[in-house]
Amino acid sequence: MKEKKEKVKILKNLDKPLLIATIILIIFGTLSIVSASANESISRYGTSIYKYFYRHIGMISIGIIGSIIIHRVHSKWYRAVGALTWVTVLGFLISLFFLGKDHRGSLNWLTIGGITIQPSEFAKPIIILSLACLFDAASKLLKEEKLGKANFTALWFIIGIIIPGIVIIQGDLGTGFIITAISGIMFLAGPLDKKTKIKHISSLAVVGVLALSLFGLGRGYLLTAEQKERITDFYNPCSKYEDSGYQICNCFIAINDGGLTGLGISKSKQKYSYIPEAYTDSIFAIVIEENGLLIGLVVIFIYFFMIWRILKISVKTKSIKGRYIAFGVAIYLFMHVLLNLGGLLGLLPLTGVPLPLITYGGSFTISFIAAIALVQRVNIEASIDKTAKKRI
């Protein structure tokens, strides 16, 4: 009976608009993956068009099961959970140097027992959780001068910068940049005073530039030829159609062919070997080609609606830990949308980062759903606290 009441309490206190928006994108994304992956499923694997659909459903299911668990775990356990998972991810990333699988110049895939995972994707919500716990504990200690400002920054650096630094060394610049951005923006919103933040960030930036320079000198190069081309050629991809601009130029063609209303479901032309692995990072181009620009704008609106709801939860909660968790997840979502769509539209270099809940992918899908679940847990606790105060 008590367990049933607990379930009802959790469901009642979920943020319904955020939940509905998440479900809409999961359903829309899963259906889009069926269409975008149909050609490869048949031509490459000789299977039915639902090969990637079934795989994606499996990842979504794992994410949902994880969410149910997260919804039921009180935030008082987050410090221990954050420390344990942070150390685990760090261990996996280090093991990539010895056991990792190279993918397009990035050493970011690890196969364990026949299951392939991308540890850097799990690092995103884990670092958000760990930094939120640090900021929560440090806020009081800094005010009481029991924790030095330099010591706080050192702890932030260890938790928030070492892991993305390893990811960048392993060649995954997109993921490394996103984790660094999450950590950096959270630091700027953190408990230190403005003057100290600027001083410490400036010092660390100088150290970072020197470290990258030494790394580049030691390796003989800082960026691979492909990475350099992505940075220098993104603004005019069709002039390099036979080379670095092939993928983006075909995305342009797909978006142009889609027009306002699209060619119709499953009628994309560019998914037939023109856009490599169209169901992954370039899937939004196929979405517009088949469904039209109007539907594409609706999807973008839903993303920004989700960001707004998450920030609203961040402002609403009285918990310092909860506030930073929600804020960090909002940055996480925004950075993925910005880099994916910016790269797809030729406004930013192509980084290969996935589009939340629409791109096919295992580690990222599970990690992102877990991050949304953390925000929902923050809302659950904030709502329960608000109800309890009203009764007093």
ABEGO torsion letter per residue (X at the ends): XAAAAAAAAAAAABBAAAAAAAAAAAAAAAAAAAAAAAAAAAAAAGBBAAAAAAAAAAAAAAAAAAAAAAAABBAAAAAAAAAAAAAAAAAAAAAAAAABBBBGGBBABBBBGGBBBBAAAAAAAAAAAAAAAAAAAAAAAAAAGABBAAAAAAAAAAAAAAAAAAAAAAGBAAAAAAAAAAAAAAAAABABBAAAAAAAAAAAAAAAAAAAAAAAAAAGBABBAAAAAAAAAAABAAAAAABAAAAAAAAAAAAAAAEAAEAEBGABAAABGABBGAABAAAAAAAAAAAEAAAAAAAAAAAAAAAAAAAAAAAABABAAAAAAAAAAAAAAAAAAAAAAAAAAGABBBAGBBBBGABBEAAAAAAAAAAAAAAAAAAAAAAAAAAAAAAX
